[in-house]
Amino acid sequence: MLPPGASAANKVPAVLFIGGSGGGDRYECINIGNSRVCTFKDVAGAVLASGAAALVYDKRNCKYIPDSV
């Protein structure tokens, strides 16, 4: 995820999100009651709002699912 205005000519800092060894998805989503909480996605949004890039990747144990969260 890149903030507006980021480009090869306009470099921005980046934050790399590294998931744990569990079976979580790229956003480390968990179900709490009837709600789904996606910690990495929420924090990545805050990183973008601050003007930095957020690098979030699929772990090897996850099948590809288009960004539907």
N, C-alpha and C positions, 0 to 999 in steps of 0.2 A: 504494500500500500504506500503510495507516494502522496505527499501533501501537494496542494496546488502550487504551481510554479517550479516544482523540482524538475531538473533536467541535467544533462551532462554538463551544461555550462553553468547551471545554478545548483551546485551540490548542497545537500542538506545532511545533518547527522542522521544516524539510523539506530534503531533498537532491534536486536535480534531476539525473538521469543523462542526459547528452547523448552519443549515439553518434557515431562518426566517419563519414567520407564513404563508407566501404566498404559492402559488401553484407551486413554483419552484421545480426542480428535485434535485437529490443529488449533482449535480455540479453547481447549481444555474445558469443554462444556460438561455440566453435571445437571441432573434433575433434582430439584428441591421442591417436594410437594408437587403442585401442579405447574410449577415454573421451571424454565430451562435457563440456567445461568452460564454464560460464556465469558469466563474471566479474561482470557487473552484478548478476545474481541473488544471487550469494554476498555481494557487498558490500551490496546492498540488505537482505539478511537481517540483517547486522550493524548496519546503520543502524536498522532496526526494533527490534532487541534493545536499542539504546541509548535508545529512546524517541522517535525522530524519524520523520517520514514519509519514504517513498522514492517519488519520482515517476519512473517509467520509462514511456516511450511507444514506440509503433510508428513506425518511420521511414517516410517516404513510399514508399520502394522495397520495402517488405515487404508481402506480402499478409497479411490477417488470419488468424491461427491461434489458436484458444483456448489459454489458458495450459497447455501440455502439457509444459513443460520440467520 
